[in-house]
Amino acid sequence: MQNKTKSSAQKNSDKTKYIFVVGGVMSGVGKGVAAASIGRVLIGKGFNVSAIKIDPYINVDAGTMNPVEHGEVFVTDDGDETDQDCGNYERFLGRDIHKENYMTTGRVYLNVITRERNLEFGGKCVEVVPHIPLEVIKRIKAAAKKDQADIMIIEIGGTVGEYQNLLFLEAARMMHLDNPNNVLFVMVSYLPIPSKIGEMKTKPTQYAVHSLQAAGIQPDFILARAERPIDGPRSAKLATFCNVQEGDIISAPDVDSIYEIPLNFEKDSLGDKILQKFGLKPRRKDLADWRAMAEKIKNAKQEVKIGIVGKYFGTGDFTLADSYISVIEAIKHAGGAVGVRPVLHWVNAEEVEKQGTKILDQFDGIIVPQGWGSRGAEGKIATIKYCRETKLPYFGLCYGMQMAVIEFARNVLNFKNANSEEVDPKTAYPVIHIMPNQKEYLAKKQYGGTIRLGAWPCKLVAGTHIAKAYGNKTDVSERHRHRYEFNNEYRKQFEAAGMAIGGASPDNQLVEAIEITGHPFFIGTQFHPEYKSRPLEPHPLFVEFIKVCANKK
């Protein structure tokens, strides 16, 4: 199924190089981090690198996906609800990722069907192939052009052999067919080491490569994900049976910090090998700042125990942290900046409801992150009351700020049963209420992509703790994802009782941040500072939080 829609001149005009990253054997082995790490290595060689995530779900965006099943919803500056790997790209590449850099099966099909309804195909019979792969290719090229990327990395979600990602593999095959010198393929595949056997097994990866070859694609590199580094005999076996040069089998063992992965890749000269296949020469060689950051995170000795009180990490008998990955990484960035090692503990808010707040005694600081709905809300409110009364550093993010407002209303202002309209629509004291423009969306059951999203300006109040943490800035821009907000009808009562407004929208109508005067650190933000934290640029609020926690200890 060749794509013959372009002339040779059109083909040669696209100077961007493309690297497709696909997964083998099983999901969850770090394909997104591997893609981001490749990008970081190539940035160190002096190239402008960006990345795209392809999600094989019918969902139009990640906003309606279950965070326990799919992981965190990462919000971009331009308001797209994306896969968590877009957050990895921003953190590793040090650049903003746009809505053009994220696509799902649903988004691609929706656009093709809409174009068909608008007669944009000129009466042609619109088919799954080639029109869906061509739409994918169009989107990839548009993102590369917007980012002015020398090299664009495209991560295809899922695992090779699954039905869901076949059309995306077909798009990749067609791009390679059009210009084989501009397209490379990297397979990130898992090599298990069964405990009863004690030997690294290559057969699952061999089958994965055969499945990729059946789709018309030959991998140029295999990243050998495993508990331990791959050895010579295993590399030789993969090279023989997967039609890959032995030097292009790259070891990708487990590491203590994901920020070590680019440095590990450089040990096997992955960046130089990629450039050689593309016919490019390094413009420079510099991972010094990245190496220094990774070493600082790795070598920090003083421990700071941080409790994260939430509800999106339980699945059966297992505890997963993917729902809060940006929060986790922001804490690590701050720990590196302060020179301490944060030790994270997961506390289910429902357990606080059952056992009480004594289980919080062990922590040096508490974070209540984003969330929705009523489950676990009372446990979060009890946690916040404990932090306020014991002077334990507290950081509330989005829902965590809203819960702090409710706790203060109940226990300081004596507003009995004060609540959010989200939890109790009939509460006598709706200190958190629905944003006015959201009522219409809910009435029409328009949930997807309708909440307040993306970067919005915030004016900080001079002299507040939050303003000082930002270096006494007066204006900042932060990302949002919420439908409910602070109810301004109660604003004067809160301020009179000791809860200060640390930041608000430029028109002063939306409360963006609150804090409690006289507390070592009690700050809540309606926005999500974790989305903008990067290892080389830690977010100032997380840095201040970790600094206070470390000093308290």
C-alpha positions in Angstrom: 0.0 0.0 0.0 2.3 2.7 -1.2 1.7 6.4 -0.7 2.2 7.9 -4.1 0.5 11.3 -3.3 3.8 13.3 -3.2 6.2 14.4 -5.8 10.0 13.9 -5.3 10.4 17.7 -4.8 7.8 17.5 -1.9 9.6 14.6 -0.4 13.0 16.3 -0.4 11.6 19.5 1.0 11.0 17.9 4.4 14.4 18.0 6.1 13.2 16.9 9.5 14.5 13.5 10.6 11.9 11.2 12.3 12.5 8.5 14.9 9.6 6.1 15.7 9.7 4.5 19.1 7.6 1.3 19.5 7.2 -1.2 22.4 7.7 -4.9 22.5 6.6 -7.7 24.8 4.7 -5.7 27.4 3.6 -2.2 28.3 4.9 -0.2 31.2 8.6 -0.7 30.6 9.4 3.0 30.1 8.9 3.6 26.4 8.0 7.2 27.0 11.0 7.9 29.2 13.2 6.1 26.7 11.9 8.3 23.9 12.4 11.4 26.0 15.9 10.3 26.9 16.8 9.8 23.2 15.7 13.3 22.7 17.8 14.6 25.5 20.9 12.9 24.1 20.3 14.5 20.7 19.8 17.9 22.3 23.2 17.4 23.9 24.5 16.9 20.3 23.2 20.4 19.4 19.9 19.5 17.6 16.4 20.9 18.0 14.4 18.0 19.1 10.7 17.6 19.8 8.3 14.7 20.4 4.9 13.3 19.6 2.7 10.8 21.5 0.3 8.6 19.7 -2.3 7.0 22.0 -4.2 4.1 20.4 -7.5 4.9 22.2 -10.8 5.9 20.7 -11.0 8.6 23.4 -10.5 12.0 21.7 -8.1 13.1 24.5 -6.9 11.7 27.8 -9.2 13.9 29.9 -12.0 11.3 30.0 -9.7 8.3 30.8 -9.5 6.7 34.2 -6.2 7.9 35.8 -5.7 4.5 37.6 -5.9 2.6 34.3 -4.2 5.2 32.0 -2.1 7.2 34.3 -1.9 11.0 34.9 -3.6 13.4 32.5 -0.9 15.9 31.6 -2.2 19.4 30.6 -0.2 21.5 28.1 0.1 25.3 28.0 -2.4 25.4 25.1 -5.0 23.4 27.1 -4.8 19.9 25.7 -5.4 17.0 28.0 -2.7 14.5 27.0 -0.9 11.3 28.0 1.5 11.5 30.9 4.4 10.9 28.5 4.0 14.4 27.1 5.0 15.5 30.6 8.1 13.3 30.3 8.9 15.0 27.0 8.6 18.5 28.5 10.8 17.6 31.4 13.5 15.9 29.4 13.5 18.1 26.3 13.1 21.4 28.3 10.4 22.7 26.0 6.6 23.0 25.8 4.6 20.3 24.0 1.6 21.5 22.1 -1.8 20.0 21.2 -0.3 19.2 17.8 2.1 16.8 19.4 -0.6 14.5 20.8 -3.0 12.3 18.9 -5.4 9.5 19.6 -7.3 7.1 17.4 -10.4 8.9 18.3 -8.9 12.3 17.4 -7.6 11.1 14.0 -10.9 9.4 13.0 -12.9 12.4 14.2 -11.0 14.7 12.0 -11.2 12.4 8.9 -14.9 11.9 9.4 -15.5 15.7 9.9 -13.5 16.4 6.7 -15.6 13.9 4.8 -18.8 15.5 6.0 -17.4 18.8 4.8 -16.8 17.4 1.3 -13.0 18.0 1.7 -12.3 14.7 0.0 -14.1 15.8 -3.2 -16.5 12.9 -3.3 -13.9 10.2 -3.0 -14.7 7.0 -1.2 -12.9 7.5 2.2 -11.1 4.4 3.4 -9.4 3.3 6.5 -6.2 2.8 4.4 -4.8 5.0 3.1 -6.8 8.0 4.5 -6.3 7.3 8.3 -2.5 6.8 8.0 -2.3 9.8 5.7 -4.0 11.9 8.4 -1.5 10.6 10.9 1.4 11.6 8.6 -0.1 15.0 8.1 -0.3 15.6 11.8 3.3 14.4 12.4 4.5 16.8 9.7 2.5 19.7 11.0 3.9 19.3 14.5 7.4 19.0 13.2 6.9 22.2 11.2 5.5 24.1 14.2 8.3 23.0 16.4 10.9 23.6 13.7 12.3 20.3 14.7 15.6 19.0 13.3 14.6 15.6 14.7 11.0 14.6 15.7 10.5 11.6 18.0 7.2 9.8 17.7 6.2 7.3 20.4 3.5 4.9 19.2 1.5 3.8 22.3 0.8 0.2 23.1 2.8 -2.9 22.2 3.6 -4.3 18.8 1.2 -7.2 18.0 -1.8 -5.4 19.3 -4.6 -4.6 16.9 -5.1 -1.0 18.1 -1.8 0.5 16.8 -1.6 -1.2 13.4 -2.8 1.9 11.5 -0.1 4.0 13.2 2.5 1.5 12.3 1.2 1.7 8.7 1.7 5.4 8.8 5.3 5.0 10.0 5.9 2.4 7.3 4.6 4.8 4.6 6.8 7.6 5.9 9.8 5.3 5.7 8.9 4.3 2.2 8.6 7.9 1.1 12.1 8.8 2.5 14.0 6.0 4.0 17.0 8.2 4.8 14.9 10.4 7.1 13.1 7.7 9.2 14.5 5.4 11.9 12.8 2.8 14.1 13.6 2.1 17.8 12.0 -0.9 19.6 11.9 -0.7 23.4 11.5 -4.4 24.4 11.5 -6.2 27.7 13.9 -9.1 28.4 12.6 -11.1 31.4 14.9 -12.9 33.9 12.7 -15.6 35.5 13.8 -16.1 39.0 13.7 -19.9 38.8 15.8 -19.9 35.6 18.2 -17.1 36.4 18.9 -16.3 32.7 17.9 -13.3 30.6 15.5 -14.6 27.9 15.5 -13.1 24.4 12.7 -15.1 22.8 9.8 -12.7 23.7 11.8 -9.9 22.0 12.5 -12.0 19.0 8.7 -12.6 18.6 8.0 -8.9 19.1 10.5 -8.0 16.3 9.0 -10.6 14.0 5.5 -9.0 14.6 7.0 -5.6 13.7 8.6 -7.0 10.6 5.2 -8.4 9.7 3.9 -4.9 9.6 6.6 -4.0 7.1 9.0 -2.4 9.6 12.6 -3.4 10.5 13.9 -1.9 13.7 17.2 0.0 13.5 17.8 -0.2 17.3 16.6 -2.4 20.1 16.6 -0.9 23.6 17.0 -4.0 25.8 14.9 -3.2 28.9 15.7 -5.5 31.8 16.5 -5.6 35.5 20.2 -5.9 34.6 22.4 -4.8 31.6 22.3 -7.1 28.6 25.4 -9.2 28.1 27.3 -10.2 25.0 25.7 -13.6 24.3 22.2 -12.1 24.6 23.1 -9.2 22.3 24.6 -11.6 19.8 21.4 -13.7 19.8 19.1 -10.7 19.3 21.3 -9.4 16.5 21.2 -12.8 14.7 17.5 -13.4 15.0 16.2 -9.8 14.7 18.4 -8.6 11.8 19.9 -5.8 13.8 23.6 -5.0 14.1 25.0 -6.1 17.5 26.2 -2.6 18.2 22.7 -1.4 17.8 21.4 -3.5 20.7 21.4 -0.8 23.4 21.4 -1.8 27.1 18.6 -0.3 29.1 18.7 -1.7 32.7 16.7 -0.5 35.6 18.1 2.6 37.2 17.5 4.4 40.5 16.5 7.6 38.8 15.0 8.1 35.3 17.4 11.1 34.8 20.3 8.6 34.6 18.8 7.0 31.4 20.3 9.5 28.9 23.7 9.1 30.5 23.3 5.3 30.2 22.4 5.6 26.5 25.5 7.7 26.0 27.7 4.9 27.4 26.6 2.9 24.3 27.0 5.9 22.0 23.4 5.8 21.0 23.3 9.5 20.0 26.3 9.2 17.7 24.9 6.0 16.1 21.5 7.6 15.4 23.3 10.6 13.8 25.5 8.3 11.7 22.4 6.5 10.3 20.9 9.9 9.5 24.1 11.1 7.9 24.4 13.9 10.4 27.4 15.1 12.4 27.3 16.3 16.1 27.2 20.0 16.4 28.4 19.9 20.0 28.7 17.4 22.8 27.4 18.6 26.1 25.3 16.8 28.7 27.2 18.5 31.5 24.2 20.3 33.0 22.1 17.1 32.8 24.9 15.0 34.4 25.3 17.4 37.3 21.6 17.4 37.9 21.4 13.6 37.9 24.3 13.3 40.2 22.8 15.8 42.6 19.5 13.9 42.8 21.3 10.5 43.1 23.8 11.5 45.8 21.6 13.5 48.2 21.9 12.0 51.7 19.4 13.7 54.0 16.0 12.1 53.8 12.8 14.1 53.9 9.6 12.0 54.3 6.7 13.3 52.2 3.2 11.9 52.5 1.0 12.1 49.5 -2.7 11.7 50.5 -4.8 10.8 47.5 -7.0 8.1 46.1 -5.8 7.3 42.5 -3.1 4.8 43.2 -4.9 1.6 44.2 -5.6 -1.2 41.7 -6.4 -4.6 43.1 -3.5 -5.7 45.3 -1.1 -3.2 43.8 -0.2 0.4 44.4 0.6 2.5 41.3 2.0 6.1 41.3 1.3 7.0 37.6 -1.8 9.1 38.5 0.5 11.6 40.2 3.7 11.3 38.1 4.2 15.1 37.6 3.9 15.7 41.3 6.4 12.9 42.0 8.9 14.3 39.5 8.4 17.9 40.7 9.3 16.7 44.3 12.4 15.0 42.9 13.4 18.2 41.1 13.0 20.2 44.2 14.9 17.7 46.3 17.8 17.9 43.9 17.8 21.7 44.1 17.7 21.7 47.9 20.2 18.8 48.2 17.9 16.4 50.0 16.4 13.0 49.1 12.6 13.0 49.3 11.1 9.7 50.4 7.5 9.4 49.2 4.8 7.5 51.1 1.4 6.9 49.6 -1.5 7.4 52.0 -5.0 6.5 50.8 -7.4 9.2 52.0 -10.0 6.5 52.9 -7.5 5.0 55.3 -7.2 8.4 57.1 -11.0 8.2 57.4 -10.8 4.8 59.0 -7.6 5.1 61.1 -7.4 8.8 61.9 -4.6 11.2 61.5 -2.1 9.4 63.7 -0.7 7.7 60.6 0.5 11.1 59.5 2.9 11.6 62.5 5.8 10.2 60.6 5.9 12.8 57.8 7.9 16.0 57.4 5.4 17.4 55.0 2.1 16.5 53.3 0.8 17.0 49.8 -2.9 16.6 48.8 -2.9 16.5 45.0 -5.6 16.7 42.3 -8.7 14.7 42.5 -12.4 14.6 41.6 -15.6 13.5 43.4 -16.5 12.7 47.0 -14.6 9.5 47.7 -11.9 10.1 50.2 -12.8 13.8 50.7 -13.3 13.6 54.4 -9.9 11.9 54.8 -8.3 14.7 53.0 -10.1 17.3 55.1 -9.0 15.6 58.3 -5.4 15.5 57.0 -5.5 19.2 56.3 -6.9 20.0 59.7 -4.0 18.0 61.2 -1.4 20.0 59.2 -2.9 23.3 60.0 -3.1 22.6 63.8 0.3 20.9 64.1 2.1 23.4 61.8 3.1 20.5 59.5 4.1 21.8 56.1 1.1 21.4 53.7 0.9 21.9 50.0 -2.6 21.5 48.3 -2.8 21.2 44.5 -6.1 22.1 42.8 -8.5 19.8 44.7 -6.0 20.0 47.6 -6.5 23.8 47.7 -10.3 23.4 47.6 -10.2 20.9 50.5 -8.1 23.3 52.5 -10.8 26.0 52.0 -13.5 23.6 53.2 -11.5 22.6 56.2 -10.9 26.2 57.2 -14.6 27.1 56.7 -15.7 24.2 58.9 -13.1 24.5 61.7 -12.1 28.1 61.8 -15.2 30.0 60.5 -17.5 27.4 62.1 -19.5 27.0 58.9 -21.1 23.7 59.8 -20.9 21.1 57.0 -19.3 23.6 54.6 -18.4 21.8 51.4 -17.9 21.9 47.6 -20.9 21.8 45.4 -19.1 18.9 43.6 -19.3 16.8 46.8 -22.6 18.2 48.3 -24.7 20.2 45.8 -27.1 21.1 48.7 -24.6 22.3 51.2 -25.6 25.5 53.2 -22.1 26.8 52.8 -20.8 26.2 49.2 -17.4 27.7 49.8 -16.3 25.9 46.6 -18.8 26.3 43.8 -19.0 25.5 40.1 -17.6 28.1 37.7 -20.6 29.9 36.2 -19.8 29.0 32.6 -19.6 25.3 33.5 -23.2 24.9 34.5 -24.3 24.9 30.9 -21.8 22.3 29.9 -22.9 20.0 32.7 -26.6 20.5 31.8 -25.8 19.4 28.3 -23.6 16.5 29.5 -20.6 18.0 27.7 -17.8 16.7 29.8 -14.9 16.2 27.5 -12.5 19.2 27.1 -14.9 21.7 28.6 -13.3 22.4 32.0 -10.9 25.3 32.5 -7.7 24.1 30.9 -4.2 25.3 30.0 -2.1 28.2 31.1 -3.7 31.3 32.6 -2.1 34.4 34.1 -2.0 34.9 37.9 -1.2 38.1 39.8 0.6 37.4 43.1 0.0 39.4 46.2 3.1 41.2 47.4 4.4 40.1 50.8 2.8 36.7 50.8 4.7 33.5 51.3 3.7 32.4 47.8 5.0 35.6 46.2 8.3 35.3 48.1 8.7 31.7 46.9 8.4 32.9 43.3 11.2 35.4 44.0 8.8 38.3 44.6 7.4 38.2 41.1 4.1 40.0 40.5 2.8 38.0 37.5 3.1 34.3 36.7 1.5 31.9 34.3 0.3 28.4 35.5 -1.7 25.6 34.1 -5.2 24.6 35.2 -7.6 21.7 35.0 -10.7 22.3 37.1 -14.4 23.0 37.0 -15.0 24.3 40.5 -13.5 27.4 42.2 -13.4 29.4 45.4 -16.7 31.1 46.1 -16.0 34.9 46.3 -19.1 35.5 48.5 -17.1 34.2 51.4 -13.7 35.9 50.6 -13.8 38.7 53.1 -14.7 36.2 55.9 -11.8 34.0 55.1 -9.3 36.8 54.9 -10.5 38.3 58.2 -10.0 34.9 59.9 -6.4 34.5 58.7 -6.5 32.8 55.3 -4.7 35.1 52.9 -5.3 35.2 49.1 -1.8 34.7 47.7 -2.8 35.0 44.0 -5.7 35.8 41.8 -6.7 36.2 38.2 -5.8 39.6 36.7 -9.5 40.7 37.1 -9.3 39.5 40.7 -12.4 37.3 40.2 -10.8 33.9 40.5 -8.8 32.9 43.5 -5.7 31.2 42.3 -3.8 30.6 45.6 -4.4 30.6 49.3 -2.2 30.5 52.3 -2.4 30.6 56.1 -0.5 33.5 57.7 2.0 32.4 60.4 2.2 28.8 59.3 5.7 27.5 58.2 4.2 26.4 54.9 0.5 26.2 54.2 -0.2 26.9 50.6 -2.9 25.8 48.2 -3.0 26.5 44.5 -6.0 26.2 42.2 -3.4 25.7 39.4 -1.0 22.8 38.9 2.6 23.9 39.4 3.8 20.4 38.9 3.1 20.5 35.2 5.8 23.2 34.7 8.5 21.7 36.9 11.6 20.4 35.0 14.7 18.8 36.3 16.9 21.7 35.1 14.3 24.2 36.2 12.6 23.1 39.4 9.3 24.8 40.2 9.9 27.5 42.9 6.8 26.4 45.0 8.0 22.8 45.2 11.5 24.0 46.0 10.2 26.2 48.9 8.0 23.4 50.2 10.9 20.9 50.3 13.2 23.5 51.8 10.7 24.1 54.7 10.2 20.4 55.2 14.0 19.8 55.3 14.5 22.7 57.8 11.7 21.4 60.0 13.4 18.0 60.1 
